[in-house]
Each structure stands twice: as structure tokens, then as C-alpha cells.
Amino acid sequence: MKKRFALLLACLLALTAAACSRGSAEADMKASKPLDELAEEIAATVGATTLIREEDPDTLKEYFGYDLDKYAGYAIYNPPIVSADTIHIVELTDIDDMTAAKAELEANKARVVKAFDGYLPGPYAMAQEGQVVTKGRYAMLIISSDNAKAVELFNGAIS
């Protein structure tokens, strides 16, 4: 009985160590290039309309709803004209904030969808197909004509 109990404890310890190391590995992932450079590469590759980088902290907090205190970095790009093209990439300081960050990105997707609802069917459909993806401490909202390619570039840049 004692041997079985010891074996069970050893298995639990091994599983716990594996789970901790996986979480640590995800938290240690780094982008291979600055987030702005990654966003610009994605925009060029997917053929996005001209996008403008949002820089004003008040706008990012009040209009977009981003809690900048939890981000180590970000690249927020939106169109200056009537287009749904959107690229928001964030790097979290603490991976434990990922759930909240995903909610912020999903809220921005919903904002874009709402902007085109009953207005322009093409951008509306594109906005509805937008995706929020994560890898390590990084998350991205992508609304483009080729989300799959954008996600591929995002995933390739984070390791």
C-alpha cells in the first residue's frame, strides 16, 4: 500500500512539474521582431488598406478599452477610411492576464462589427470573420481579407 501511495505521489509531482514548465515556456516566448514591424508585415502580406498606428494612451484606454498597465508592448493599427481591416497585437507583462486581454480584443472586434452592421455588407462580413489568437504572452485581433495568412505570420514570429 505504501509503495502504491509513493508511486501515486511521484506521478502527481511529475505531472505538476510538467504543467509548470509548460506554462513557464509559454511565458518565456519572445517575438522575433518588434510588434510594429510584425503588424506592418501582416498588413502588407494580407493586402490591408493603409492602417494608422494608434498611439495616444487616453484613446487606447477610453475608446478601445485597453488596460495598458498590463501590456509590455502593443501595436494597435486601424484604418483611417471606411474599412474593417484591423491589426491589434499585444504583449502581456503577465501571462495570467491573458483572459482579460482576450476579452478586450474580442470587445474591439465587436466594435468593428457593430460599426458596419446595416451599413456596408463587405466590411461587415469581414469583421464578423475576425479572429483573436494567442501564443505565449502575445495576443492578436486580426480582421483582414486573409486571416489565415495573418495568423500564420503571427505564430511564426512568436517562439
C-alpha positions in Angstrom: 0.0 0.0 0.0 2.8 2.4 0.9 4.6 1.7 -2.4 1.4 2.5 -4.4 0.9 5.7 -2.4 4.5 6.7 -3.0 4.1 5.9 -6.7 0.9 8.0 -6.9 2.7 10.9 -5.2 5.6 10.6 -7.6 3.3 10.7 -10.6 1.4 13.7 -9.3 4.7 15.5 -8.7 5.9 14.7 -12.2 2.6 16.0 -13.7 2.8 19.2 -11.6 6.4 19.8 -12.8 5.4 19.3 -16.4 2.5 21.7 -16.2 4.6 24.3 -14.5 7.4 24.0 -17.1 4.9 24.3 -20.0 3.4 27.5 -18.5 6.9 28.9 -18.0 7.9 28.0 -21.5 4.8 29.9 -22.9 5.6 32.9 -20.7 9.2 32.9 -22.0 8.2 33.1 -25.7 9.5 36.2 -27.5 8.6 37.9 -30.7 11.3 37.7 -33.3 10.8 41.3 -34.3 9.2 44.4 -32.8 5.4 44.3 -32.7 5.0 47.3 -35.0 7.2 45.6 -37.6 5.2 42.4 -37.3 1.9 44.3 -37.7 3.3 46.1 -40.8 4.4 42.8 -42.3 1.0 41.3 -41.7 -0.7 44.3 -43.3 1.5 44.2 -46.4 1.1 40.5 -46.8 -2.7 40.4 -46.4 -3.2 43.5 -48.6 -4.8 45.6 -45.8 -5.8 49.1 -46.6 -3.5 51.8 -45.2 -3.5 51.5 -41.4 -2.6 54.1 -38.8 -0.9 53.2 -35.6 -2.9 54.3 -32.5 -0.5 55.8 -30.0 -2.5 58.1 -27.7 -2.8 56.3 -24.3 -6.1 58.0 -23.5 -7.6 56.8 -26.8 -6.3 53.3 -26.2 -7.8 53.2 -22.7 -11.1 55.1 -23.2 -12.1 54.3 -26.8 -10.5 50.9 -27.3 -10.8 49.8 -23.6 -7.2 48.5 -23.3 -5.7 48.3 -19.9 -2.2 49.5 -20.9 -0.8 48.7 -17.4 -0.8 45.0 -18.2 1.0 45.3 -21.5 4.7 45.1 -22.0 4.1 46.3 -25.6 1.5 46.7 -28.2 0.9 47.6 -31.9 -2.6 48.8 -32.5 -3.4 49.6 -36.2 -6.7 50.8 -37.5 -7.9 52.1 -40.9 -8.4 55.9 -41.4 -11.1 55.2 -44.0 -14.1 53.1 -44.3 -12.6 49.6 -43.9 -12.7 46.8 -41.5 -9.0 46.0 -41.7 -7.7 45.9 -38.1 -4.5 44.6 -36.5 -4.1 44.8 -32.7 -1.2 42.9 -31.2 -0.4 43.0 -27.5 2.4 41.6 -25.4 1.3 40.9 -21.8 3.6 41.6 -18.9 2.0 38.6 -17.0 0.6 35.7 -18.9 -2.1 35.3 -16.2 -3.8 38.4 -17.7 -4.5 36.6 -21.0 -8.2 36.1 -20.3 -8.8 39.8 -19.7 -6.6 40.7 -22.8 -8.6 38.3 -25.0 -11.9 39.9 -23.7 -10.5 43.4 -24.6 -9.6 42.2 -28.1 -13.0 40.5 -28.6 -14.7 43.7 -27.5 -12.8 45.6 -30.2 -13.8 43.0 -32.8 -17.5 43.5 -31.7 -17.0 47.3 -32.0 -15.8 46.9 -35.6 -18.7 44.5 -36.4 -21.2 47.0 -35.0 -19.7 49.9 -37.0 -20.6 48.1 -40.2 -23.8 46.4 -39.2 -26.5 47.6 -41.6 -24.1 49.9 -43.3 -21.6 48.1 -45.6 -22.0 44.4 -46.2 -18.5 43.6 -47.4 -16.6 45.1 -44.4 -19.4 43.8 -42.1 -18.8 40.2 -43.3 -15.0 40.7 -43.0 -15.4 42.0 -39.4 -17.5 39.1 -38.4 -14.8 36.7 -39.6 -12.1 38.5 -37.5 -10.1 36.3 -35.1 -8.5 36.7 -31.7 -5.5 34.4 -31.4 -2.9 33.9 -28.7 0.6 32.4 -28.4 2.6 32.7 -25.2 2.2 36.1 -23.7 1.1 37.6 -27.1 -2.5 38.0 -28.4 -3.7 39.4 -31.7 -7.0 40.6 -33.1 -6.9 40.3 -36.9 -9.6 41.5 -39.3 -8.4 41.1 -42.9 -9.2 39.5 -46.2 -6.7 36.7 -45.3 -6.9 36.0 -41.6 -5.3 32.6 -42.0 -2.1 34.1 -43.5 -2.0 36.8 -40.8 -2.3 34.1 -38.1 0.5 32.1 -39.8 2.8 35.2 -39.7 1.9 35.9 -36.1 2.6 32.3 -35.0 5.8 32.2 -36.9 7.1 35.4 -35.3 6.5 34.2 -31.7 8.7 31.4 -30.3 
